[in-house]
Amino acid sequence: MSLFLNGLLRLRRGPWEMLATILIALGVVMLMQPFAMVLFTYSFIVTLVGTVRFIIVSHFPE
């Protein structure tokens, strides 16, 4: 866990890509769930933010 937090603080690609991927997956799950309309409403924004973050993070150093 410490290595993960250290990678986040040093702006390394691996941990930030993992967070962006989790955000994209969360947006897709929010899109497919049938229970809460508010989650469905914000699913596209969450997926878009995760995608843009992944594109930005892909330029970070390894």
PyMOL commands that set and color helices and strands:
alter all, ss='L'
color gray80, all
select helices_A, chain A and resi 2-9+13-32+37-57
alter helices_A, ss='H'
color red, helices_A
deselect
rebuild
show_as cartoon
